[in-house]
Amino acid sequence: MAFSITPGTSNLLDTLLGDTTGLSDFSLTTIGSSQAFGQFTDDPFGLGSGIVLSTGKVAEIPGENTLSVYDFDLNHDFAPTALPGYSSGELGDNIQLDLSFFADSSVEKLFFNYVFGSEEFREYGGSPFNDSFELLLNGINLAKLSDGQNVTINNLVPSYDNPSLDHPDYINNPVGSGVNTKLDGYTRTLGFEGLLAQNNRNTLSIRIKDVGDGWLDSAVFIQAGSVGTVPVTAPGVSVPEPSLLLGLLAMGSFGLFGGLKKKQGL
């Protein structure tokens, strides 16, 4: 089989959930064009299968990286006023998935595995075109690189002119690489780990947003069956260093729950 993506919002919840012992009463909602969501199989990142969110059309992500651009402004396809934080006529796509559920007293943490990729690599490393990506558990962003930094374009590629500064979690995908995705770069598999609010309702929000323009799209891939209370093994999973992660998780226990450039052929 070859890497393929089926666009749409159907069956996303069933695909995501793995061992959910201690969790119940699930609900899932999406914000944004249905073309920005989908399910993938046989991906080139090592996840196997799962769901994808993108600021562009997910069906266009598979395919060898060439001089063509993964480049869609979905706001031209439906009203920007339907998206929180957008005013009429503003460029950019703001895509969000919210997973809500109840956690009992027997479980402490939520886990899953993911990969972030973008067409903004490498050309726009260190520029204002720094697409935003967040994984929030009860309002706390736990989308972190292995050293605890936020997962952003600029943290992965601080400078287009100096590849030696690239983050070790970054994998470049130049033209002609033979990798079956049009994205110019992506992370290795990263692990999400967050403290749950016990005996309470919890919300996981996955957000991805164009910054500076509505083009040169980004995407996040969540491994099928990895969202749950037991971590799922995936090749090369990278999680933040324990001291950094504990500091981030401790924040939650104190009540904090709740004119565009075009890509060059480089």
DAHUUR-V781061 format. One record per residue. N is the residue number from 1. RES is the residue in one small letter. D_LAST is the distance of its C-alpha to the last C-alpha in Angstrom with 1 decimal. Layout:
N	RES	D_LAST
N	RES	D_LAST
This chain:
1	m	29.1
2	a	25.5
3	f	23.8
4	s	25.4
5	i	26.1
6	t	29.3
7	p	29.1
8	g	32.1
9	t	34.2
10	s	36.9
11	n	37.8
12	l	35.3
13	l	38.1
14	d	39.4
15	t	36.0
16	l	35.4
17	l	38.8
18	g	39.8
19	d	42.9
20	t	44.1
21	t	47.5
22	g	48.9
23	l	46.8
24	s	48.2
25	d	48.2
26	f	44.5
27	s	43.0
28	l	39.5
29	t	38.2
30	t	34.9
31	i	33.7
32	g	31.2
33	s	30.4
34	s	31.3
35	q	27.9
36	a	26.4
37	f	28.4
38	g	28.9
39	q	29.7
40	f	27.4
41	t	28.3
42	d	26.8
43	d	23.7
44	p	21.1
45	f	21.7
46	g	25.3
47	l	27.2
48	g	28.8
49	s	29.6
50	g	30.1
51	i	29.2
52	v	26.1
53	l	25.8
54	s	22.8
55	t	22.3
56	g	21.2
57	k	22.8
58	v	23.0
59	a	23.7
60	e	20.1
61	i	18.6
62	p	19.3
63	g	17.3
64	e	14.4
65	n	10.9
66	t	9.6
67	l	8.2
68	s	11.3
69	v	11.8
70	y	14.4
71	d	16.1
72	f	19.9
73	d	22.4
74	l	25.5
75	n	27.7
76	h	27.9
77	d	29.6
78	f	32.3
79	a	34.0
80	p	32.3
81	t	35.8
82	a	36.1
83	l	33.7
84	p	35.2
85	g	33.9
86	y	32.6
87	s	34.4
88	s	34.6
89	g	31.5
90	e	29.2
91	l	25.6
92	g	24.2
93	d	25.4
94	n	27.7
95	i	28.2
96	q	31.0
97	l	33.1
98	d	36.4
99	l	38.4
100	s	41.9
101	f	44.5
102	f	47.7
103	a	47.7
104	d	51.1
105	s	52.4
106	s	51.5
107	v	47.7
108	e	45.8
109	k	42.0
110	l	39.4
111	f	36.5
112	f	33.4
113	n	30.1
114	y	26.7
115	v	22.9
116	f	20.7
117	g	17.1
118	s	14.8
119	e	12.0
120	e	11.9
121	f	10.4
122	r	8.6
123	e	8.0
124	y	11.7
125	g	13.3
126	g	16.4
127	s	16.5
128	p	19.4
129	f	17.3
130	n	18.8
131	d	20.0
132	s	23.4
133	f	24.6
134	e	28.2
135	l	30.6
136	l	34.0
137	l	37.3
138	n	40.1
139	g	38.0
140	i	36.5
141	n	32.7
142	l	32.2
143	a	28.5
144	k	27.9
145	l	25.7
146	s	27.6
147	d	28.5
148	g	29.7
149	q	27.0
150	n	26.2
151	v	23.3
152	t	20.9
153	i	17.2
154	n	18.1
155	n	20.3
156	l	17.8
157	v	15.0
158	p	17.0
159	s	14.6
160	y	10.8
161	d	11.8
162	n	14.0
163	p	13.0
164	s	16.7
165	l	17.8
166	d	16.3
167	h	19.3
168	p	20.8
169	d	20.9
170	y	17.1
171	i	15.4
172	n	11.6
173	n	10.6
174	p	7.2
175	v	7.1
176	g	10.3
177	s	11.9
178	g	15.0
179	v	15.7
180	n	17.5
181	t	15.8
182	k	13.3
183	l	13.0
184	d	9.8
185	g	12.4
186	y	16.2
187	t	19.2
188	r	21.6
189	t	24.9
190	l	26.7
191	g	30.4
192	f	32.2
193	e	35.7
194	g	38.0
195	l	41.7
196	l	43.6
197	a	46.4
198	q	49.3
199	n	51.9
200	n	49.8
201	r	47.2
202	n	43.5
203	t	40.4
204	l	36.8
205	s	34.3
206	i	30.7
207	r	28.8
208	i	25.2
209	k	24.4
210	d	21.8
211	v	21.9
212	g	21.2
213	d	20.4
214	g	21.1
215	w	17.6
216	l	14.5
217	d	17.0
218	s	18.1
219	a	20.6
220	v	23.2
221	f	24.8
222	i	28.4
223	q	30.0
224	a	33.0
225	g	36.4
226	s	35.1
227	v	36.5
228	g	39.9
229	t	42.2
230	v	41.4
231	p	38.0
232	v	36.3
233	t	34.8
234	a	31.1
235	p	29.2
236	g	27.7
237	v	28.8
238	s	28.2
239	v	30.7
240	p	31.3
241	e	33.6
242	p	37.3
243	s	38.3
244	l	35.5
245	l	36.0
246	l	39.7
247	g	39.4
248	l	37.3
249	l	39.7
250	a	42.7
251	m	41.8
252	g	42.6
253	s	46.0
254	f	47.1
255	g	47.1
256	l	43.5
257	f	43.2
258	g	44.0
259	g	21.0
260	l	17.7
261	k	14.1
262	k	11.8
263	k	8.3
264	q	5.6
265	g	3.8
266	l	0.0
